[in-house]
Amino acid sequence: ALGAIFAKGLAAKTYWAVVQGGPPEDAGEIALPIRKVSTREKGWRMEAHEVGLPSLTRFRCLGRGAGLAWLELSPQTGRTHQLRVHCAAMGWPMLGDALYGAGGAGGLHLLARAIALPLEPPLQAEAPPPPHMEAALRACGWQAG
């Protein structure tokens, strides 16, 4: 039953990311097809490309700091690395993303923040930010607690 919930896209997944720059608007959608590419030199990775599989991410800006934005991301499709590829393709790579961004920053600033499953009774869970993300989140207005 749980596998069917994910396969049918019924699990509501929410992520937080801290990105460089950020969108000019406070909310929107990223609809970019994604495909897998492989090279002998770099191995495999995903890329936004017109012949890729349809991919949709909804975003909302929760805060901004000096050159940073704190985003809430909701993938509407479940492509590999979708959130990382979409943000990078828009020109706002995630802090610490060594594959699609510049790396550094003490680790990837992407958090699987919450999930809601339509079970009986409904099940919801929320995760706190990991320590390596807290300074960047605070710089964007987040307050613990």
PyMOL commands that set and color helices and strands:
alter all, ss='L'
color gray80, all
select helices_A, chain A and resi 2-7+82-89+131-139
alter helices_A, ss='H'
color red, helices_A
select strands_A, chain A and resi 12-20+27-31+34-39+43-48+56-65+68-75+110-117+123-126
alter strands_A, ss='S'
color yellow, strands_A
deselect
rebuild
show_as cartoon
